């Protein structure tokens, strides 16, 4: 009789999200794009009113 063996369900497995995303997945482009944007630009896009006030009071 043929017995199929898989991974032990009780053994912990460690992996990152990077390992689970395919190399040609479009989310990698978005991740690289966001990494290149400067912090001030990110904050301005997320919270334009708060960033404008912080620039005026600085």
N, C-alpha and C positions, 0 to 999 in steps of 0.2 A: 504494500500500500504506500502511495506517495504522501509524504507529510510535508506541508508547506510551513516554513518557519519564517516568522517576521521578527520585528524588534520587540524586545521585552516591554510590556506596557508599564511595568513598575520601575523602569530605569529612566532617570531624568535625562533630558536632551537639552542641550544649550545651542541656541542659534540666534542670529540677529535678524532684524527686518531686512537688512541688506541681502542676506542669504536667501530670503524668500521671494524677493522681487526679481523678475526676469531682467536680464541686461538690456533688452530692447523695449522695456515698458516705458510709456510716455511720462510716468511719474518721475523718472530719473532726470528728464529734461527740466521739469518744474523744480525739482530739488536743486539742481545745479544753478538754475536761474535765480532762485531765491537766495542761495548762498552768495551770489555775486553782488546783490543789491546792498548798498551801504545801510547801516542801522538807521540813520536819520530818515532816509527815504522810506524804509519799512515802516517806521513809526508815523511818518506823515501820511502814508497810504492807509494805515489802520485807524489812526486817530488824528485827522487833520486839524480839528479845532484845538485840541490839547497841545499839539506840537507848535502851532502858531503862537499860542499864549506863552509857551515856554521859551520860544525864540525871542519874543518881544520883551520878556521880563529878564532875560539873561544879560 
